[in-house]
C-alpha cells in the first residue's frame, strides 16, 4: 500500500473513494463507519478495480476505524492484492503511522487468532469471548 499526500488524477481502472463521502461526516471513529469504507473497497476489488482512498477533510481517525476500514481487508484478500491495489492519500502523518501499526497487528492476529484469544481470556477471565 502506498501513501500519497494528495489525490492525483485517477486511471480508468482506479476508483477514488473519499472516506468522508462514504460515512457522511468527518469523524472517523466508529467501527460501523469503518465497515462502510471496507465494503466499498471490497466491492471495488471484487470488480477488478484499484482503489485510491482519500482521508481528505477528516477530523479524527481512530485505530478502531482503521482496523475495520482497512485492516479487515487482510482477512478477505491476499496481502499482495491489497498492497498493489490500494493507495491511501490525504492522510495525516500521525494517522498514517496508526494505520501502519493497525495493519501490523491485524496481520499478527490473523497468523494466530487463538494466541490473542487466549491472552484476552487470561487478562479478562475465562468467560471473555
Buried (B, 14 or more C-beta within 10 A) or exposed (E): BEEEEEBEEBEEEBBBBBBBEBBEEBBBBBEEBBBBBBBBBBEBBEEEBBBBBBBBEBEEBBBBBBBBBBBBBBEEBEEEEBEEBBBBBBBEEEBBEBBEEBBEEBEEBEEEEEEBEEEEEEEEEEEEE
